[in-house]
Amino acid sequence: MAQPVKRVEDVRLIKGHGTYTDDVNQPGALHVLILRSPHTNAEIIAIDTKAAASLPGVVAIYLAADRTRTRWGPADHVFVR
């Protein structure tokens, strides 16, 4: 029979004393925004990224098509410096 596992981190998280990725502020750190389609089975014909790319602070824009030119896995993290 399975035995319960005492979880030591729960109290810290419940009391709001946990440190999450969004809590870490490193100088020069970049933030990411992932935009997903609100349409389940829509076919995307084109994506124009020119307006977003011209915004101040935008470092890079990656589309799904970029995955074929890289070694990204389904849950890989990409760090850009």
C-alpha positions in Angstrom: 0.0 0.0 0.0 1.3 3.5 -0.9 2.5 5.6 2.0 1.9 9.4 2.1 4.9 11.6 1.5 5.5 14.5 3.8 5.8 17.6 1.6 8.1 20.1 3.2 7.6 22.9 0.8 3.8 23.3 1.1 3.7 25.5 4.2 6.2 28.0 2.7 4.2 28.2 -0.5 0.8 28.5 1.2 2.1 31.3 3.5 3.3 33.2 0.4 7.0 32.7 1.2 7.8 30.8 -2.0 10.1 32.1 -4.7 8.8 31.7 -8.2 10.4 32.4 -11.5 8.5 35.7 -11.8 9.9 36.8 -8.4 13.5 36.6 -9.6 14.9 39.8 -11.0 18.3 39.5 -12.6 20.0 42.4 -14.4 19.7 41.9 -18.1 17.1 39.2 -17.8 14.6 38.9 -20.7 10.9 38.1 -20.4 9.0 35.9 -22.8 5.4 36.1 -24.0 3.8 33.1 -25.7 0.8 33.9 -27.8 -1.4 31.0 -28.7 -4.3 31.0 -31.1 -7.8 31.2 -29.5 -9.0 29.0 -32.4 -8.5 25.3 -31.9 -8.4 24.0 -35.5 -7.7 27.2 -37.4 -5.1 27.2 -40.2 -2.7 30.1 -39.8 -2.1 31.5 -43.3 0.5 34.2 -42.3 1.9 36.1 -39.3 3.2 39.6 -39.7 5.7 40.3 -36.9 7.0 43.7 -38.2 4.9 45.8 -35.8 5.9 43.7 -32.8 9.6 43.6 -33.8 9.7 47.4 -34.0 8.5 47.9 -30.4 11.1 49.1 -27.9 12.6 46.3 -25.9 11.7 43.4 -28.2 14.8 41.3 -28.6 13.5 38.4 -30.8 10.4 36.9 -32.2 10.2 33.2 -32.7 7.4 31.4 -34.7 6.6 27.7 -34.8 8.4 27.5 -38.2 11.6 28.5 -36.4 11.5 25.2 -34.5 12.4 23.3 -37.7 15.7 25.3 -37.9 16.7 24.6 -34.3 17.0 21.7 -31.9 14.2 22.9 -29.6 12.3 20.1 -28.0 8.7 20.3 -27.0 9.5 21.7 -23.5 13.0 23.1 -24.1 14.0 26.5 -22.6 15.8 28.9 -24.9 18.0 31.5 -23.2 18.9 34.5 -25.4 21.6 36.9 -24.3 
